[in-house]
Amino acid sequence: MQQPIQHQECLRACRACHEACLQGAARHLLAEEECDPLLAPRVRFLFEAADISASTADFIHRNSALAAKMCLTCAFVCEASARALEGAHDLDECAFLCLKCAGLCEEMSRLAPSTWVAVGEVHPHQQYLNGSHPL
């Protein structure tokens, strides 16, 4: 099943945010001369944005019925992360990609439910995923 264009754009933005945040965190963790007392919170925000954006991309990619809820959470975390990165000029790209991801995720969370695949359509054996499988 082909995903609507909004899903594809959000998926790409989430993946770009994930990659940029991991690279930004790695740069800061590997820089020995870094003594900035704000480093620890920034790195934490980078990892949090990377984690939520990767998870959200997975939910979108699978057409999960819960993807809209993940998008709402991703928008919140990525926006907070972008704010935490303000003033760290070496993390401008991360902040930009976090804001882009947050904006697209917020849009996705508000899409009409009909644009998301129904739970039963996602997995052919969905009825068995609640523990009622005969085996």
Phi and psi in radians as a Rosetta constraint file:
Dihedral C 1 N 2 CA 2 C 2 CIRCULARHARMONIC -1.330 0.35
Dihedral N 2 CA 2 C 2 N 3 CIRCULARHARMONIC 2.300 0.35
Dihedral C 2 N 3 CA 3 C 3 CIRCULARHARMONIC -1.415 0.35
Dihedral N 3 CA 3 C 3 N 4 CIRCULARHARMONIC 2.557 0.35
Dihedral C 3 N 4 CA 4 C 4 CIRCULARHARMONIC -1.041 0.35
Dihedral N 4 CA 4 C 4 N 5 CIRCULARHARMONIC 2.761 0.35
Dihedral C 4 N 5 CA 5 C 5 CIRCULARHARMONIC -1.018 0.35
Dihedral N 5 CA 5 C 5 N 6 CIRCULARHARMONIC -0.622 0.35
Dihedral C 5 N 6 CA 6 C 6 CIRCULARHARMONIC -1.087 0.35
Dihedral N 6 CA 6 C 6 N 7 CIRCULARHARMONIC -0.681 0.35
Dihedral C 6 N 7 CA 7 C 7 CIRCULARHARMONIC -1.112 0.35
Dihedral N 7 CA 7 C 7 N 8 CIRCULARHARMONIC -0.753 0.35
Dihedral C 7 N 8 CA 8 C 8 CIRCULARHARMONIC -1.149 0.35
Dihedral N 8 CA 8 C 8 N 9 CIRCULARHARMONIC -0.750 0.35
Dihedral C 8 N 9 CA 9 C 9 CIRCULARHARMONIC -1.108 0.35
Dihedral N 9 CA 9 C 9 N 10 CIRCULARHARMONIC -0.761 0.35
Dihedral C 9 N 10 CA 10 C 10 CIRCULARHARMONIC -1.157 0.35
Dihedral N 10 CA 10 C 10 N 11 CIRCULARHARMONIC -0.709 0.35
Dihedral C 10 N 11 CA 11 C 11 CIRCULARHARMONIC -1.031 0.35
Dihedral N 11 CA 11 C 11 N 12 CIRCULARHARMONIC -0.820 0.35
Dihedral C 11 N 12 CA 12 C 12 CIRCULARHARMONIC -1.112 0.35
Dihedral N 12 CA 12 C 12 N 13 CIRCULARHARMONIC -0.725 0.35
Dihedral C 12 N 13 CA 13 C 13 CIRCULARHARMONIC -1.135 0.35
Dihedral N 13 CA 13 C 13 N 14 CIRCULARHARMONIC -0.698 0.35
Dihedral C 13 N 14 CA 14 C 14 CIRCULARHARMONIC -1.121 0.35
Dihedral N 14 CA 14 C 14 N 15 CIRCULARHARMONIC -0.757 0.35
Dihedral C 14 N 15 CA 15 C 15 CIRCULARHARMONIC -1.162 0.35
Dihedral N 15 CA 15 C 15 N 16 CIRCULARHARMONIC -0.691 0.35
Dihedral C 15 N 16 CA 16 C 16 CIRCULARHARMONIC -1.142 0.35
Dihedral N 16 CA 16 C 16 N 17 CIRCULARHARMONIC -0.712 0.35
Dihedral C 16 N 17 CA 17 C 17 CIRCULARHARMONIC -1.090 0.35
Dihedral N 17 CA 17 C 17 N 18 CIRCULARHARMONIC -0.801 0.35
Dihedral C 17 N 18 CA 18 C 18 CIRCULARHARMONIC -0.979 0.35
Dihedral N 18 CA 18 C 18 N 19 CIRCULARHARMONIC -0.887 0.35
Dihedral C 18 N 19 CA 19 C 19 CIRCULARHARMONIC -1.118 0.35
Dihedral N 19 CA 19 C 19 N 20 CIRCULARHARMONIC -0.814 0.35
Dihedral C 19 N 20 CA 20 C 20 CIRCULARHARMONIC -1.117 0.35
Dihedral N 20 CA 20 C 20 N 21 CIRCULARHARMONIC -0.708 0.35
Dihedral C 20 N 21 CA 21 C 21 CIRCULARHARMONIC -1.193 0.35
Dihedral N 21 CA 21 C 21 N 22 CIRCULARHARMONIC -0.688 0.35
Dihedral C 21 N 22 CA 22 C 22 CIRCULARHARMONIC -1.128 0.35
Dihedral N 22 CA 22 C 22 N 23 CIRCULARHARMONIC -0.728 0.35
Dihedral C 22 N 23 CA 23 C 23 CIRCULARHARMONIC -1.144 0.35
Dihedral N 23 CA 23 C 23 N 24 CIRCULARHARMONIC -0.708 0.35
Dihedral C 23 N 24 CA 24 C 24 CIRCULARHARMONIC -1.111 0.35
Dihedral N 24 CA 24 C 24 N 25 CIRCULARHARMONIC -0.743 0.35
Dihedral C 24 N 25 CA 25 C 25 CIRCULARHARMONIC -1.121 0.35
Dihedral N 25 CA 25 C 25 N 26 CIRCULARHARMONIC -0.741 0.35
Dihedral C 25 N 26 CA 26 C 26 CIRCULARHARMONIC -1.096 0.35
Dihedral N 26 CA 26 C 26 N 27 CIRCULARHARMONIC -0.745 0.35
Dihedral C 26 N 27 CA 27 C 27 CIRCULARHARMONIC -1.015 0.35
Dihedral N 27 CA 27 C 27 N 28 CIRCULARHARMONIC -0.775 0.35
Dihedral C 27 N 28 CA 28 C 28 CIRCULARHARMONIC -1.239 0.35
Dihedral N 28 CA 28 C 28 N 29 CIRCULARHARMONIC -0.658 0.35
Dihedral C 28 N 29 CA 29 C 29 CIRCULARHARMONIC -1.240 0.35
Dihedral N 29 CA 29 C 29 N 30 CIRCULARHARMONIC -0.491 0.35
Dihedral C 29 N 30 CA 30 C 30 CIRCULARHARMONIC -1.544 0.35
Dihedral N 30 CA 30 C 30 N 31 CIRCULARHARMONIC -0.229 0.35
Dihedral C 30 N 31 CA 31 C 31 CIRCULARHARMONIC -1.392 0.35
Dihedral N 31 CA 31 C 31 N 32 CIRCULARHARMONIC 1.887 0.35
Dihedral C 31 N 32 CA 32 C 32 CIRCULARHARMONIC -1.228 0.35
Dihedral N 32 CA 32 C 32 N 33 CIRCULARHARMONIC -0.543 0.35
Dihedral C 32 N 33 CA 33 C 33 CIRCULARHARMONIC -1.402 0.35
Dihedral N 33 CA 33 C 33 N 34 CIRCULARHARMONIC -0.079 0.35
Dihedral C 33 N 34 CA 34 C 34 CIRCULARHARMONIC -1.229 0.35
Dihedral N 34 CA 34 C 34 N 35 CIRCULARHARMONIC 2.057 0.35
Dihedral C 34 N 35 CA 35 C 35 CIRCULARHARMONIC -2.179 0.35
Dihedral N 35 CA 35 C 35 N 36 CIRCULARHARMONIC 0.238 0.35
Dihedral C 35 N 36 CA 36 C 36 CIRCULARHARMONIC -1.082 0.35
Dihedral N 36 CA 36 C 36 N 37 CIRCULARHARMONIC 2.124 0.35
Dihedral C 36 N 37 CA 37 C 37 CIRCULARHARMONIC -1.142 0.35
Dihedral N 37 CA 37 C 37 N 38 CIRCULARHARMONIC -0.301 0.35
Dihedral C 37 N 38 CA 38 C 38 CIRCULARHARMONIC -1.505 0.35
Dihedral N 38 CA 38 C 38 N 39 CIRCULARHARMONIC -0.033 0.35
Dihedral C 38 N 39 CA 39 C 39 CIRCULARHARMONIC -1.042 0.35
Dihedral N 39 CA 39 C 39 N 40 CIRCULARHARMONIC -0.859 0.35
Dihedral C 39 N 40 CA 40 C 40 CIRCULARHARMONIC -0.997 0.35
Dihedral N 40 CA 40 C 40 N 41 CIRCULARHARMONIC -0.864 0.35
Dihedral C 40 N 41 CA 41 C 41 CIRCULARHARMONIC -1.099 0.35
Dihedral N 41 CA 41 C 41 N 42 CIRCULARHARMONIC -0.656 0.35
Dihedral C 41 N 42 CA 42 C 42 CIRCULARHARMONIC -1.126 0.35
Dihedral N 42 CA 42 C 42 N 43 CIRCULARHARMONIC -0.776 0.35
Dihedral C 42 N 43 CA 43 C 43 CIRCULARHARMONIC -1.099 0.35
Dihedral N 43 CA 43 C 43 N 44 CIRCULARHARMONIC -0.705 0.35
Dihedral C 43 N 44 CA 44 C 44 CIRCULARHARMONIC -1.060 0.35
Dihedral N 44 CA 44 C 44 N 45 CIRCULARHARMONIC -0.782 0.35
Dihedral C 44 N 45 CA 45 C 45 CIRCULARHARMONIC -1.121 0.35
Dihedral N 45 CA 45 C 45 N 46 CIRCULARHARMONIC -0.655 0.35
Dihedral C 45 N 46 CA 46 C 46 CIRCULARHARMONIC -1.064 0.35
Dihedral N 46 CA 46 C 46 N 47 CIRCULARHARMONIC -0.797 0.35
Dihedral C 46 N 47 CA 47 C 47 CIRCULARHARMONIC -1.169 0.35
Dihedral N 47 CA 47 C 47 N 48 CIRCULARHARMONIC -0.665 0.35
Dihedral C 47 N 48 CA 48 C 48 CIRCULARHARMONIC -1.144 0.35
Dihedral N 48 CA 48 C 48 N 49 CIRCULARHARMONIC -0.749 0.35
Dihedral C 48 N 49 CA 49 C 49 CIRCULARHARMONIC -1.144 0.35
Dihedral N 49 CA 49 C 49 N 50 CIRCULARHARMONIC -0.706 0.35
Dihedral C 49 N 50 CA 50 C 50 CIRCULARHARMONIC -1.092 0.35
Dihedral N 50 CA 50 C 50 N 51 CIRCULARHARMONIC -0.777 0.35
Dihedral C 50 N 51 CA 51 C 51 CIRCULARHARMONIC -1.124 0.35
Dihedral N 51 CA 51 C 51 N 52 CIRCULARHARMONIC -0.870 0.35
Dihedral C 51 N 52 CA 52 C 52 CIRCULARHARMONIC -1.195 0.35
Dihedral N 52 CA 52 C 52 N 53 CIRCULARHARMONIC -0.639 0.35
Dihedral C 52 N 53 CA 53 C 53 CIRCULARHARMONIC -1.218 0.35
Dihedral N 53 CA 53 C 53 N 54 CIRCULARHARMONIC -0.625 0.35
Dihedral C 53 N 54 CA 54 C 54 CIRCULARHARMONIC -1.168 0.35
Dihedral N 54 CA 54 C 54 N 55 CIRCULARHARMONIC -0.775 0.35
Dihedral C 54 N 55 CA 55 C 55 CIRCULARHARMONIC -1.110 0.35
Dihedral N 55 CA 55 C 55 N 56 CIRCULARHARMONIC -0.735 0.35
Dihedral C 55 N 56 CA 56 C 56 CIRCULARHARMONIC -1.117 0.35
Dihedral N 56 CA 56 C 56 N 57 CIRCULARHARMONIC -0.730 0.35
Dihedral C 56 N 57 CA 57 C 57 CIRCULARHARMONIC -1.033 0.35
Dihedral N 57 CA 57 C 57 N 58 CIRCULARHARMONIC -0.703 0.35
Dihedral C 57 N 58 CA 58 C 58 CIRCULARHARMONIC -1.098 0.35
Dihedral N 58 CA 58 C 58 N 59 CIRCULARHARMONIC -0.758 0.35
Dihedral C 58 N 59 CA 59 C 59 CIRCULARHARMONIC -1.094 0.35
Dihedral N 59 CA 59 C 59 N 60 CIRCULARHARMONIC -0.755 0.35
Dihedral C 59 N 60 CA 60 C 60 CIRCULARHARMONIC -1.126 0.35
Dihedral N 60 CA 60 C 60 N 61 CIRCULARHARMONIC -0.796 0.35
Dihedral C 60 N 61 CA 61 C 61 CIRCULARHARMONIC -1.034 0.35
Dihedral N 61 CA 61 C 61 N 62 CIRCULARHARMONIC -0.647 0.35
Dihedral C 61 N 62 CA 62 C 62 CIRCULARHARMONIC -1.466 0.35
Dihedral N 62 CA 62 C 62 N 63 CIRCULARHARMONIC 0.014 0.35
Dihedral C 62 N 63 CA 63 C 63 CIRCULARHARMONIC 0.985 0.35
Dihedral N 63 CA 63 C 63 N 64 CIRCULARHARMONIC 0.683 0.35
Dihedral C 63 N 64 CA 64 C 64 CIRCULARHARMONIC -1.099 0.35
Dihedral N 64 CA 64 C 64 N 65 CIRCULARHARMONIC 2.496 0.35
Dihedral C 64 N 65 CA 65 C 65 CIRCULARHARMONIC -1.178 0.35
Dihedral N 65 CA 65 C 65 N 66 CIRCULARHARMONIC -0.271 0.35
Dihedral C 65 N 66 CA 66 C 66 CIRCULARHARMONIC -1.717 0.35
Dihedral N 66 CA 66 C 66 N 67 CIRCULARHARMONIC 0.090 0.35
Dihedral C 66 N 67 CA 67 C 67 CIRCULARHARMONIC -1.060 0.35
Dihedral N 67 CA 67 C 67 N 68 CIRCULARHARMONIC -0.658 0.35
Dihedral C 67 N 68 CA 68 C 68 CIRCULARHARMONIC -1.099 0.35
Dihedral N 68 CA 68 C 68 N 69 CIRCULARHARMONIC -0.684 0.35
Dihedral C 68 N 69 CA 69 C 69 CIRCULARHARMONIC -1.173 0.35
Dihedral N 69 CA 69 C 69 N 70 CIRCULARHARMONIC -0.706 0.35
Dihedral C 69 N 70 CA 70 C 70 CIRCULARHARMONIC -1.100 0.35
Dihedral N 70 CA 70 C 70 N 71 CIRCULARHARMONIC -0.706 0.35
Dihedral C 70 N 71 CA 71 C 71 CIRCULARHARMONIC -1.066 0.35
Dihedral N 71 CA 71 C 71 N 72 CIRCULARHARMONIC -0.704 0.35
Dihedral C 71 N 72 CA 72 C 72 CIRCULARHARMONIC -1.092 0.35
Dihedral N 72 CA 72 C 72 N 73 CIRCULARHARMONIC -0.765 0.35
Dihedral C 72 N 73 CA 73 C 73 CIRCULARHARMONIC -1.164 0.35
Dihedral N 73 CA 73 C 73 N 74 CIRCULARHARMONIC -0.736 0.35
Dihedral C 73 N 74 CA 74 C 74 CIRCULARHARMONIC -1.069 0.35
Dihedral N 74 CA 74 C 74 N 75 CIRCULARHARMONIC -0.738 0.35
Dihedral C 74 N 75 CA 75 C 75 CIRCULARHARMONIC -1.038 0.35
Dihedral N 75 CA 75 C 75 N 76 CIRCULARHARMONIC -0.762 0.35
Dihedral C 75 N 76 CA 76 C 76 CIRCULARHARMONIC -1.111 0.35
Dihedral N 76 CA 76 C 76 N 77 CIRCULARHARMONIC -0.858 0.35
Dihedral C 76 N 77 CA 77 C 77 CIRCULARHARMONIC -1.158 0.35
Dihedral N 77 CA 77 C 77 N 78 CIRCULARHARMONIC -0.766 0.35
Dihedral C 77 N 78 CA 78 C 78 CIRCULARHARMONIC -1.198 0.35
Dihedral N 78 CA 78 C 78 N 79 CIRCULARHARMONIC -0.619 0.35
Dihedral C 78 N 79 CA 79 C 79 CIRCULARHARMONIC -1.166 0.35
Dihedral N 79 CA 79 C 79 N 80 CIRCULARHARMONIC -0.746 0.35
Dihedral C 79 N 80 CA 80 C 80 CIRCULARHARMONIC -1.105 0.35
Dihedral N 80 CA 80 C 80 N 81 CIRCULARHARMONIC -0.677 0.35
Dihedral C 80 N 81 CA 81 C 81 CIRCULARHARMONIC -1.141 0.35
Dihedral N 81 CA 81 C 81 N 82 CIRCULARHARMONIC -0.759 0.35
Dihedral C 81 N 82 CA 82 C 82 CIRCULARHARMONIC -1.049 0.35
Dihedral N 82 CA 82 C 82 N 83 CIRCULARHARMONIC -0.719 0.35
Dihedral C 82 N 83 CA 83 C 83 CIRCULARHARMONIC -1.114 0.35
Dihedral N 83 CA 83 C 83 N 84 CIRCULARHARMONIC -0.687 0.35
Dihedral C 83 N 84 CA 84 C 84 CIRCULARHARMONIC -1.174 0.35
Dihedral N 84 CA 84 C 84 N 85 CIRCULARHARMONIC -0.421 0.35
Dihedral C 84 N 85 CA 85 C 85 CIRCULARHARMONIC -1.528 0.35
Dihedral N 85 CA 85 C 85 N 86 CIRCULARHARMONIC -0.107 0.35
Dihedral C 85 N 86 CA 86 C 86 CIRCULARHARMONIC -1.007 0.35
Dihedral N 86 CA 86 C 86 N 87 CIRCULARHARMONIC 2.391 0.35
Dihedral C 86 N 87 CA 87 C 87 CIRCULARHARMONIC 1.595 0.35
Dihedral N 87 CA 87 C 87 N 88 CIRCULARHARMONIC -0.256 0.35
Dihedral C 87 N 88 CA 88 C 88 CIRCULARHARMONIC -1.678 0.35
Dihedral N 88 CA 88 C 88 N 89 CIRCULARHARMONIC 1.556 0.35
Dihedral C 88 N 89 CA 89 C 89 CIRCULARHARMONIC -1.080 0.35
Dihedral N 89 CA 89 C 89 N 90 CIRCULARHARMONIC -0.460 0.35
Dihedral C 89 N 90 CA 90 C 90 CIRCULARHARMONIC -1.302 0.35
Dihedral N 90 CA 90 C 90 N 91 CIRCULARHARMONIC -0.131 0.35
Dihedral C 90 N 91 CA 91 C 91 CIRCULARHARMONIC -1.983 0.35
Dihedral N 91 CA 91 C 91 N 92 CIRCULARHARMONIC 0.320 0.35
Dihedral C 91 N 92 CA 92 C 92 CIRCULARHARMONIC -1.011 0.35
Dihedral N 92 CA 92 C 92 N 93 CIRCULARHARMONIC -0.726 0.35
Dihedral C 92 N 93 CA 93 C 93 CIRCULARHARMONIC -1.114 0.35
Dihedral N 93 CA 93 C 93 N 94 CIRCULARHARMONIC -0.732 0.35
Dihedral C 93 N 94 CA 94 C 94 CIRCULARHARMONIC -1.065 0.35
Dihedral N 94 CA 94 C 94 N 95 CIRCULARHARMONIC -0.813 0.35
Dihedral C 94 N 95 CA 95 C 95 CIRCULARHARMONIC -1.070 0.35
Dihedral N 95 CA 95 C 95 N 96 CIRCULARHARMONIC -0.742 0.35
Dihedral C 95 N 96 CA 96 C 96 CIRCULARHARMONIC -1.075 0.35
Dihedral N 96 CA 96 C 96 N 97 CIRCULARHARMONIC -0.811 0.35
Dihedral C 96 N 97 CA 97 C 97 CIRCULARHARMONIC -1.219 0.35
Dihedral N 97 CA 97 C 97 N 98 CIRCULARHARMONIC -0.551 0.35
Dihedral C 97 N 98 CA 98 C 98 CIRCULARHARMONIC -1.110 0.35
Dihedral N 98 CA 98 C 98 N 99 CIRCULARHARMONIC -0.776 0.35
Dihedral C 98 N 99 CA 99 C 99 CIRCULARHARMONIC -1.154 0.35
Dihedral N 99 CA 99 C 99 N 100 CIRCULARHARMONIC -0.674 0.35
Dihedral C 99 N 100 CA 100 C 100 CIRCULARHARMONIC -1.112 0.35
Dihedral N 100 CA 100 C 100 N 101 CIRCULARHARMONIC -0.799 0.35
Dihedral C 100 N 101 CA 101 C 101 CIRCULARHARMONIC -1.056 0.35
Dihedral N 101 CA 101 C 101 N 102 CIRCULARHARMONIC -0.786 0.35
Dihedral C 101 N 102 CA 102 C 102 CIRCULARHARMONIC -1.056 0.35
Dihedral N 102 CA 102 C 102 N 103 CIRCULARHARMONIC -0.762 0.35
Dihedral C 102 N 103 CA 103 C 103 CIRCULARHARMONIC -1.128 0.35
Dihedral N 103 CA 103 C 103 N 104 CIRCULARHARMONIC -0.794 0.35
Dihedral C 103 N 104 CA 104 C 104 CIRCULARHARMONIC -1.205 0.35
Dihedral N 104 CA 104 C 104 N 105 CIRCULARHARMONIC -0.638 0.35
Dihedral C 104 N 105 CA 105 C 105 CIRCULARHARMONIC -1.158 0.35
Dihedral N 105 CA 105 C 105 N 106 CIRCULARHARMONIC -0.667 0.35
Dihedral C 105 N 106 CA 106 C 106 CIRCULARHARMONIC -1.108 0.35
Dihedral N 106 CA 106 C 106 N 107 CIRCULARHARMONIC -0.750 0.35
Dihedral C 106 N 107 CA 107 C 107 CIRCULARHARMONIC -1.039 0.35
Dihedral N 107 CA 107 C 107 N 108 CIRCULARHARMONIC -0.789 0.35
Dihedral C 107 N 108 CA 108 C 108 CIRCULARHARMONIC -1.084 0.35
Dihedral N 108 CA 108 C 108 N 109 CIRCULARHARMONIC -0.662 0.35
Dihedral C 108 N 109 CA 109 C 109 CIRCULARHARMONIC -1.166 0.35
Dihedral N 109 CA 109 C 109 N 110 CIRCULARHARMONIC -0.362 0.35
Dihedral C 109 N 110 CA 110 C 110 CIRCULARHARMONIC -1.711 0.35
Dihedral N 110 CA 110 C 110 N 111 CIRCULARHARMONIC -0.028 0.35
Dihedral C 110 N 111 CA 111 C 111 CIRCULARHARMONIC -1.108 0.35
Dihedral N 111 CA 111 C 111 N 112 CIRCULARHARMONIC 2.650 0.35
Dihedral C 111 N 112 CA 112 C 112 CIRCULARHARMONIC -1.026 0.35
Dihedral N 112 CA 112 C 112 N 113 CIRCULARHARMONIC 2.444 0.35
Dihedral C 112 N 113 CA 113 C 113 CIRCULARHARMONIC -0.956 0.35
Dihedral N 113 CA 113 C 113 N 114 CIRCULARHARMONIC -0.446 0.35
Dihedral C 113 N 114 CA 114 C 114 CIRCULARHARMONIC -1.167 0.35
Dihedral N 114 CA 114 C 114 N 115 CIRCULARHARMONIC -0.292 0.35
Dihedral C 114 N 115 CA 115 C 115 CIRCULARHARMONIC -1.423 0.35
Dihedral N 115 CA 115 C 115 N 116 CIRCULARHARMONIC -0.246 0.35
Dihedral C 115 N 116 CA 116 C 116 CIRCULARHARMONIC -1.691 0.35
Dihedral N 116 CA 116 C 116 N 117 CIRCULARHARMONIC 2.561 0.35
Dihedral C 116 N 117 CA 117 C 117 CIRCULARHARMONIC -1.248 0.35
Dihedral N 117 CA 117 C 117 N 118 CIRCULARHARMONIC 2.418 0.35
Dihedral C 117 N 118 CA 118 C 118 CIRCULARHARMONIC -1.172 0.35
Dihedral N 118 CA 118 C 118 N 119 CIRCULARHARMONIC 2.636 0.35
Dihedral C 118 N 119 CA 119 C 119 CIRCULARHARMONIC -0.948 0.35
Dihedral N 119 CA 119 C 119 N 120 CIRCULARHARMONIC -0.783 0.35
Dihedral C 119 N 120 CA 120 C 120 CIRCULARHARMONIC -1.108 0.35
Dihedral N 120 CA 120 C 120 N 121 CIRCULARHARMONIC -0.431 0.35
Dihedral C 120 N 121 CA 121 C 121 CIRCULARHARMONIC -1.430 0.35
Dihedral N 121 CA 121 C 121 N 122 CIRCULARHARMONIC -0.326 0.35
Dihedral C 121 N 122 CA 122 C 122 CIRCULARHARMONIC -1.269 0.35
Dihedral N 122 CA 122 C 122 N 123 CIRCULARHARMONIC -0.779 0.35
Dihedral C 122 N 123 CA 123 C 123 CIRCULARHARMONIC -2.294 0.35
Dihedral N 123 CA 123 C 123 N 124 CIRCULARHARMONIC 2.191 0.35
Dihedral C 123 N 124 CA 124 C 124 CIRCULARHARMONIC -1.107 0.35
Dihedral N 124 CA 124 C 124 N 125 CIRCULARHARMONIC -0.376 0.35
Dihedral C 124 N 125 CA 125 C 125 CIRCULARHARMONIC -1.933 0.35
Dihedral N 125 CA 125 C 125 N 126 CIRCULARHARMONIC 0.512 0.35
Dihedral C 125 N 126 CA 126 C 126 CIRCULARHARMONIC -0.938 0.35
Dihedral N 126 CA 126 C 126 N 127 CIRCULARHARMONIC -0.640 0.35
Dihedral C 126 N 127 CA 127 C 127 CIRCULARHARMONIC -1.075 0.35
Dihedral N 127 CA 127 C 127 N 128 CIRCULARHARMONIC -0.387 0.35
Dihedral C 127 N 128 CA 128 C 128 CIRCULARHARMONIC -1.609 0.35
Dihedral N 128 CA 128 C 128 N 129 CIRCULARHARMONIC -0.129 0.35
Dihedral C 128 N 129 CA 129 C 129 CIRCULARHARMONIC -1.364 0.35
Dihedral N 129 CA 129 C 129 N 130 CIRCULARHARMONIC -0.062 0.35
Dihedral C 129 N 130 CA 130 C 130 CIRCULARHARMONIC -1.664 0.35
Dihedral N 130 CA 130 C 130 N 131 CIRCULARHARMONIC 0.203 0.35
Dihedral C 130 N 131 CA 131 C 131 CIRCULARHARMONIC 1.652 0.35
Dihedral N 131 CA 131 C 131 N 132 CIRCULARHARMONIC 0.078 0.35
Dihedral C 131 N 132 CA 132 C 132 CIRCULARHARMONIC -1.703 0.35
Dihedral N 132 CA 132 C 132 N 133 CIRCULARHARMONIC 0.276 0.35
Dihedral C 132 N 133 CA 133 C 133 CIRCULARHARMONIC -1.102 0.35
Dihedral N 133 CA 133 C 133 N 134 CIRCULARHARMONIC 2.412 0.35
Dihedral C 133 N 134 CA 134 C 134 CIRCULARHARMONIC -1.146 0.35
Dihedral N 134 CA 134 C 134 N 135 CIRCULARHARMONIC -0.282 0.35
